[in-house]
Amino acid sequence: MELRQLRTFEAVVAHRTVTDAAVALDLAPSSVSEQIRTLERGLGVALFERGPRGMRLTAAGERLRGWARRLLDQADQARRDVQETRPVLRLGALETIAAVHVPAVLTRLAERRPDLVVEVRSDGARDRLMDAVAAADLDAALLLDTGNDLGGLGFGAPAAPLAFLDLGPVPLVLVAAPDHPLAAAPRLRKEDLYGRRLLVNVPACSFWLAGERLLGDRVERVRAGGVPVMRAWAERGLGIALLPWFAVADQVATGALARLAFDVPGLNLRLVWRADREALPGLREMLYASAASEAAGLPSPADEGVASRR
């Protein structure tokens, strides 16, 4: 028993003849007759009495009449429910940038696509985010990287057709307690940092990798924890920390931390997705929403009025 057969059945009931039902349905009369015969064979009963004055329902046809309307109503309700379901976009982000950049992305997405539901998953591990994108468990992810290729910071990328878009620079700074021996130096060389205690998280951390590129193994690494822990330990004089400017700008402004006079190459805020899923509803809008902010919406030292001591 098919929905099209039930619709044809209702049309014959309403118009009383195969010819008139065919006109209403824009079908050939032979097609209407065949659908009714197929429905009757499938049910094993006669649904109409055929006479010179048209088609009249049998007792079985009367019983089917109520069922047909309920079934067709349910089918229409299911169709509307499915068509009106809001599309969902799953966005991953490093914890260090989720609080700073993602709210602006969500605001612009809401303006462009109010029907779109965005589910955000923050994670401290870049590898988990990239693996989730590669496995299509996430539609895209925001992470930190550098260079012309994915993984230029020093990490491996999954074996998947990943594409990326750089949204803007993320300035990095070296900070320490205001009374740290290096805090008052007008300008620092790399050699001045050798043998110092560098507060770090885990080897897969973006700032650990950035520190390796910057200083190599000539500094003592002290495992602290995530950005809040490294920042707090630096405030207490337990070492220096290489952190994004947006994470320490307030502390530098209040004097809780001092920005060391050392040039640090920044990173890029990078949106990563599978190239073979670009047609996913909402993904292109997310690319536009993410990119529609100068410097990715992340403050720089210059924006905060902190002069670089060079």
C-alpha positions as CSV (number, residue, x, y, z in Angstrom):
1,M,0.0,0.0,0.0
2,E,1.7,3.2,-1.2
3,L,0.9,6.8,-0.4
4,R,0.3,7.6,-4.1
5,Q,-2.3,4.8,-4.2
6,L,-4.1,6.3,-1.2
7,R,-4.1,9.7,-2.8
8,T,-5.6,8.2,-6.0
9,F,-8.1,6.3,-3.9
10,E,-9.2,9.5,-2.2
11,A,-9.5,11.3,-5.6
12,V,-11.8,8.5,-7.0
13,V,-13.9,8.7,-3.8
14,A,-14.3,12.4,-4.2
15,H,-14.9,12.5,-8.0
16,R,-16.8,9.2,-8.3
17,T,-15.3,8.4,-11.7
18,V,-11.9,7.3,-12.9
19,T,-11.9,9.9,-15.7
20,D,-12.7,12.8,-13.3
21,A,-10.1,11.6,-10.8
22,A,-7.5,11.4,-13.5
23,V,-8.2,15.0,-14.6
24,A,-7.8,16.2,-10.9
25,L,-4.6,14.3,-10.5
26,D,-3.2,15.1,-13.9
27,L,-2.8,11.4,-14.7
28,A,-4.0,9.2,-17.5
29,P,-7.3,7.3,-16.7
30,S,-5.4,4.0,-17.3
31,S,-2.9,5.0,-14.6
32,V,-5.7,5.7,-12.1
33,S,-7.4,2.4,-12.9
34,E,-4.1,0.5,-12.5
35,Q,-3.3,2.1,-9.1
36,I,-6.8,1.2,-7.8
37,R,-6.5,-2.4,-9.0
38,T,-3.0,-2.7,-7.5
39,L,-4.3,-1.4,-4.1
40,E,-7.2,-3.8,-4.2
41,R,-4.9,-6.7,-5.0
42,G,-2.5,-5.7,-2.2
43,L,-5.4,-5.6,0.4
44,G,-7.2,-8.6,-1.0
45,V,-10.6,-6.9,-1.1
46,A,-12.7,-4.9,-3.5
47,L,-12.8,-1.2,-2.6
48,F,-15.4,0.0,-5.2
49,E,-18.5,-1.2,-6.9
50,R,-18.2,-0.3,-10.5
51,G,-21.4,0.7,-12.2
52,P,-22.8,2.9,-15.0
53,R,-23.2,5.8,-12.6
54,G,-19.6,5.7,-11.4
55,M,-17.6,4.1,-8.5
56,R,-19.3,3.5,-5.1
57,L,-17.4,2.4,-2.0
58,T,-17.8,-1.1,-0.7
59,A,-17.9,-1.7,3.1
60,A,-14.1,-2.4,2.9
61,G,-13.7,0.9,1.0
62,E,-15.5,2.8,3.6
63,R,-13.2,1.5,6.3
64,L,-10.2,2.4,4.2
65,R,-11.5,5.9,3.7
66,G,-10.8,6.9,7.3
67,W,-7.5,5.1,7.4
68,A,-6.4,6.8,4.1
69,R,-7.0,10.3,5.4
70,R,-5.1,9.6,8.7
71,L,-2.2,8.0,6.9
72,L,-1.9,10.8,4.4
73,D,-2.1,13.4,7.2
74,Q,0.7,11.7,9.1
75,A,2.8,11.6,5.9
76,D,2.3,15.3,5.3
77,Q,3.1,16.0,9.0
78,A,6.3,14.0,8.7
79,R,7.3,15.8,5.5
80,R,6.8,19.2,7.1
81,D,8.7,18.2,10.2
82,V,11.6,17.0,8.2
83,Q,11.7,20.0,5.9
84,E,11.4,22.4,8.8
85,T,14.2,20.8,10.8
86,R,16.9,23.4,11.4
87,P,20.3,22.4,10.0
88,V,23.1,21.8,12.5
89,L,26.7,22.8,12.2
90,R,29.2,21.3,14.6
91,L,32.2,23.6,15.3
92,G,35.2,22.7,17.4
93,A,37.5,25.2,18.9
94,L,40.6,25.2,21.1
95,E,39.7,26.3,24.6
96,T,42.2,29.2,24.3
97,I,40.2,30.8,21.5
98,A,36.7,29.6,22.2
99,A,35.9,32.4,24.6
100,V,37.5,35.1,22.5
101,H,36.6,34.4,18.9
102,V,33.7,32.0,18.8
103,P,31.0,34.4,20.2
104,A,31.6,36.8,17.3
105,V,31.4,34.0,14.8
106,L,28.1,32.9,16.4
107,T,26.7,36.4,16.3
108,R,27.5,36.8,12.6
109,L,26.1,33.4,11.8
110,A,22.9,34.2,13.5
111,E,22.6,37.3,11.3
112,R,23.3,35.4,8.1
113,R,21.6,32.1,8.8
114,P,19.0,32.4,11.7
115,D,17.8,28.9,10.8
116,L,21.2,27.4,11.5
117,V,21.9,25.6,14.8
118,V,25.6,25.7,15.8
119,E,26.9,23.2,18.3
120,V,30.3,24.3,19.7
121,R,32.7,21.8,21.2
122,S,35.8,23.3,22.9
123,D,38.8,21.1,23.6
124,G,42.3,21.7,24.9
125,A,43.8,19.2,22.5
126,R,44.3,20.2,18.8
127,D,44.8,16.6,17.8
128,R,41.4,15.5,19.0
129,L,39.8,18.4,17.1
130,M,41.6,17.6,13.9
131,D,40.8,13.9,14.2
132,A,37.1,14.8,14.7
133,V,37.0,16.9,11.6
134,A,38.8,14.2,9.6
135,A,36.2,11.6,10.8
136,A,33.3,14.0,10.1
137,D,32.4,14.1,13.8
138,L,33.0,17.8,13.6
139,D,32.2,19.9,10.5
140,A,35.0,22.4,11.2
141,A,37.5,23.4,13.9
142,L,39.3,26.6,14.9
143,L,42.9,26.1,15.9
144,L,46.3,27.8,16.0
145,D,49.0,27.1,13.3
146,T,51.5,28.9,11.1
147,G,53.1,28.6,7.7
148,N,51.6,27.8,4.3
149,D,50.6,24.2,5.1
150,L,48.5,22.6,7.7
151,G,50.7,21.6,10.6
152,G,53.4,24.1,9.9
153,L,53.7,24.7,13.7
154,G,55.1,21.3,14.0
155,F,52.3,18.8,14.4
156,G,51.1,16.1,12.0
157,A,47.8,16.4,10.1
158,P,45.4,13.4,9.7
159,A,45.3,11.5,6.4
160,A,42.2,13.3,5.1
161,P,41.4,15.9,2.5
162,L,41.6,18.8,4.9
163,A,41.3,22.4,3.8
164,F,41.9,25.6,5.8
165,L,41.4,29.3,5.9
166,D,43.6,31.7,8.0
167,L,41.3,34.1,9.7
168,G,43.9,36.5,11.2
169,P,47.0,36.8,13.3
170,V,47.2,35.8,16.9
171,P,50.0,37.8,18.5
172,L,52.2,36.0,21.1
173,V,54.1,37.6,23.9
174,L,56.6,36.5,26.6
175,V,55.4,37.6,30.0
176,A,56.8,37.4,33.6
177,A,56.2,38.8,37.0
178,P,57.0,42.5,37.2
179,D,59.9,41.8,39.5
180,H,61.4,39.2,37.3
181,P,65.1,39.9,36.4
182,L,64.3,40.2,32.7
183,A,61.2,42.5,33.1
184,A,63.2,45.7,33.2
185,A,65.5,44.9,30.2
186,P,64.9,47.5,27.4
187,R,65.6,44.8,24.8
188,L,66.2,41.0,25.1
189,R,68.2,38.7,22.8
190,K,67.5,35.0,22.5
191,E,70.7,34.3,24.5
192,D,69.2,36.2,27.4
193,L,66.5,33.6,27.7
194,Y,68.8,30.6,27.8
195,G,68.6,28.7,31.1
196,R,65.4,30.5,32.2
197,R,62.4,28.6,33.3
198,L,59.7,28.5,30.6
199,L,56.2,27.5,31.9
200,V,54.5,25.1,29.5
201,N,51.5,22.8,29.2
202,V,51.9,19.6,27.2
203,P,54.1,18.8,24.1
204,A,51.1,19.0,21.8
205,C,50.2,22.4,23.1
206,S,50.4,25.2,20.4
207,F,52.4,27.4,22.8
208,W,54.8,24.6,23.6
209,L,55.4,24.1,19.9
210,A,55.8,27.8,19.4
211,G,58.3,27.9,22.2
212,E,60.3,25.1,20.6
213,R,60.5,27.0,17.3
214,L,61.5,30.2,19.1
215,L,64.0,28.9,21.8
216,G,64.8,25.3,21.0
217,D,65.9,23.3,24.0
218,R,68.1,26.0,25.6
219,V,65.5,26.8,28.2
220,E,64.2,24.8,31.2
221,R,60.6,23.7,30.7
222,V,58.4,23.6,33.7
223,R,55.1,21.7,33.3
224,A,52.3,24.0,34.7
225,G,49.1,23.4,32.8
226,G,46.7,25.3,30.6
227,V,46.8,29.0,29.8
228,P,45.2,30.1,33.1
229,V,47.7,28.1,35.1
230,M,50.7,29.3,33.1
231,R,49.5,32.9,33.5
232,A,49.0,32.5,37.3
233,W,52.4,30.8,37.8
234,A,54.1,33.6,35.8
235,E,52.4,36.2,38.0
236,R,53.8,34.5,41.1
237,G,57.4,34.6,39.7
238,L,57.7,30.8,38.9
239,G,58.9,31.4,35.4
240,I,58.3,33.1,32.1
241,A,55.4,32.2,29.8
242,L,54.8,32.4,26.1
243,L,51.1,33.1,25.7
244,P,48.6,34.8,23.3
245,W,48.3,38.5,23.9
246,F,44.5,38.3,24.3
247,A,45.1,36.0,27.3
248,V,47.4,38.3,29.2
249,A,46.4,41.8,28.1
250,D,44.4,42.6,31.2
251,Q,47.2,41.4,33.5
252,V,49.8,43.5,31.7
253,A,47.5,46.5,31.8
254,T,47.0,46.2,35.6
255,G,50.7,45.5,36.2
256,A,50.2,41.9,37.4
257,L,52.4,40.8,34.5
258,A,55.2,42.4,32.6
259,R,55.6,42.0,28.8
260,L,59.2,41.2,28.0
261,A,60.9,43.2,25.3
262,F,61.4,40.3,23.0
263,D,60.1,39.9,19.4
264,V,57.9,36.8,19.2
265,P,56.5,35.6,15.9
266,G,52.7,35.2,16.1
267,L,50.4,32.4,15.1
268,N,47.4,32.3,12.8
269,L,43.9,31.5,13.8
270,R,43.0,28.8,11.3
271,L,39.6,27.3,10.4
272,V,40.0,23.7,9.2
273,W,37.4,21.5,7.4
274,R,37.1,18.6,5.0
275,A,37.4,19.8,1.5
276,D,35.0,17.1,0.3
277,R,32.2,18.4,2.6
278,E,32.2,22.0,1.5
279,A,28.6,21.6,0.2
280,L,27.4,20.9,3.8
281,P,24.6,23.3,4.6
282,G,25.9,26.3,6.6
283,L,29.6,25.5,6.2
284,R,30.2,28.3,3.6
285,E,28.3,30.7,5.8
286,M,30.5,29.8,8.7
287,L,33.6,30.5,6.6
288,Y,32.2,34.0,5.8
289,A,31.2,34.7,9.4
290,S,34.6,33.6,10.7
291,A,36.5,35.6,8.2
292,A,34.4,38.8,8.5
293,S,36.5,40.3,11.2
294,E,39.7,42.3,10.8
295,A,42.6,40.4,12.5
296,A,40.1,37.7,13.5
297,G,38.6,40.0,16.1
298,L,41.6,39.3,18.4
299,P,43.3,42.2,20.1
300,S,46.9,43.0,19.4
301,P,49.4,44.7,21.7
302,A,49.1,47.8,19.6
303,D,45.3,47.8,19.9
304,E,45.7,47.8,23.7
305,G,48.0,50.7,23.7
306,V,51.0,48.7,24.9
307,A,54.1,50.0,23.2
308,S,56.7,47.4,22.2
309,R,60.1,48.1,23.7
310,R,62.3,47.6,20.7
